[in-house]
Amino acid sequence: MKVTVSRKAHFNAAHRLFNPNWSFEKNEEVFGKCNNPNFHGHNYELIVSVKGTIDPETGYVVDMKVLKQIIKEHVEDVFDHKNLNLDTEEFKELNPTAENIAVVIWNKLRPHIKSDLELKVKLYETERNFVEFEG
């Protein structure tokens, strides 16, 4: 029997979506307002889900206090109140779309979650726009 537990987190960050190999006009056409050269921001909501069997000794799939700390250290402390394009190594060469951010977050968390547990990241860029990544 597998059970999924989830932890919600939050961070605020600015970004600009653009492809440096394209003209300004093509970037405008594809990314619209998100191509603003002065950047724009989001209040990101993150849900990290871990799925596995319940440990018979603890009753946990994963200790939520530990999961909270992993998310804080590897996501919130790294991305909160940052310009993703300018302030983070992860997005120096990678367009910080919601899709790419979700994959980066998953990759940052995966080494800290026991390998026998499944990991899923759900990232809300807005209330209505979100992406999921499961590796």
C-alpha positions in Angstrom: 0.0 0.0 0.0 1.4 3.4 -1.0 0.5 6.7 0.4 1.2 10.2 -0.9 2.1 13.0 1.5 2.5 16.6 0.4 4.0 19.8 1.7 3.1 23.2 0.4 5.7 26.0 0.1 5.9 29.5 -1.3 8.5 31.8 -2.9 8.4 35.1 -4.8 10.7 35.5 -7.7 11.2 37.6 -10.8 12.1 36.4 -14.3 12.1 37.2 -18.0 11.2 34.7 -20.6 13.3 35.0 -23.8 15.6 33.2 -26.1 18.9 35.0 -26.7 19.1 33.5 -30.2 15.9 35.2 -31.3 15.2 38.8 -32.3 13.4 41.0 -29.9 10.4 40.8 -32.2 10.3 37.0 -32.2 10.7 37.0 -28.4 7.8 39.4 -28.2 5.7 37.2 -30.5 6.3 34.0 -28.5 6.6 35.3 -24.9 4.5 38.5 -25.0 4.5 40.5 -21.7 6.7 37.8 -20.1 9.6 39.1 -22.4 9.7 42.4 -20.5 13.4 43.4 -20.5 12.9 44.8 -17.0 11.5 41.4 -15.8 8.2 40.6 -14.0 7.4 38.6 -10.9 5.2 35.8 -9.5 4.1 34.5 -6.2 4.9 30.9 -6.8 3.1 28.1 -4.9 4.9 24.8 -4.7 3.5 21.4 -3.7 6.0 18.7 -3.1 4.5 15.2 -2.9 6.3 12.1 -1.7 4.8 8.7 -2.3 5.8 5.4 -0.7 4.9 2.8 1.8 4.3 3.7 5.4 7.2 2.9 7.7 5.7 0.5 10.3 8.0 1.9 13.1 7.2 5.6 12.6 3.9 5.5 10.8 5.4 8.0 8.3 6.0 7.9 4.6 8.4 10.8 5.2 8.9 13.0 8.3 7.1 16.2 7.3 9.5 18.2 9.5 12.4 16.9 7.4 10.6 17.5 4.1 9.8 21.1 5.2 13.5 21.7 5.9 14.7 20.1 2.6 12.3 22.4 0.7 13.3 25.5 2.7 17.0 24.8 2.2 17.1 23.8 -1.4 14.2 25.8 -2.9 12.9 28.7 -0.8 16.3 29.9 0.4 17.7 29.6 -3.1 14.9 31.2 -5.1 12.8 33.5 -2.8 13.1 37.2 -3.6 15.5 36.5 -6.4 15.7 37.4 -10.1 15.9 33.9 -11.5 17.7 35.1 -14.7 20.3 37.1 -12.9 20.7 35.8 -9.3 20.6 32.0 -9.7 23.1 29.7 -11.4 20.3 27.3 -12.5 18.8 29.8 -14.9 21.9 31.6 -16.2 21.6 29.6 -19.5 18.1 28.1 -19.0 14.9 29.9 -19.8 13.0 30.2 -16.4 9.6 29.0 -17.7 7.3 27.3 -15.1 8.2 24.0 -16.8 11.9 24.5 -16.4 11.5 25.8 -12.8 9.6 22.7 -11.8 12.2 20.4 -13.3 15.0 22.3 -11.6 13.2 22.1 -8.3 12.6 18.3 -8.7 16.3 17.8 -9.5 17.4 19.9 -6.5 15.1 17.9 -4.1 15.6 14.3 -5.5 19.0 13.7 -3.9 17.5 14.5 -0.5 14.5 12.2 -0.7 15.1 8.4 -0.1 15.4 6.6 -3.4 12.6 4.2 -2.7 10.1 7.1 -2.5 8.5 8.7 -5.5 8.7 12.5 -5.9 6.3 14.9 -7.6 6.6 18.6 -7.9 3.6 20.8 -8.7 4.4 24.5 -9.3 1.7 27.2 -9.5 2.9 30.2 -11.4 -0.5 31.8 -11.0 -3.7 30.7 -9.4 -4.8 29.1 -12.7 -1.5 28.1 -14.3 0.6 25.3 -12.9 2.9 22.5 -14.1 3.7 19.1 -12.6 6.9 17.0 -12.9 7.5 13.5 -11.6 11.0 12.8 -13.0 
